Amino acid sequence: MAQMITGGLAARVPANMVGDSALGVVILDADQRVVLVNDGYLTLFALDDSTCRPGTPFAEMLRLLAERGEFGPGDVESLVSWRMLSLSLRQTMRIKWVRPDGR
């Protein structure tokens, strides 16, 4: 189930973007910790609420995905570090890859 958002962030995020959207949405705070993950994201990456609780460092989620092979072959820490660096530099990442299940 999608996490609830409250306070100032809720006023800035369209409700339909996060709740019922088939798109995967994850919202992070300034410290790159999870604020919200919607059901689309959980489904897309076969994650559960316990893996993506608010406050979870996004790097932990990426590490789990890298360990599963979601980002292809390579050193897990390098794959995670590259994504976290891009995030910290606020770079747009447009990546296309074949998932381990062939999708």
Salt bridges, closest charged atoms under 4 A:
GLU70 OE1 - ARG99 NE 2.62
GLU77 OE2 - ARG63 NE 2.74
ASP101 OD2 - ARG103 NE 2.77
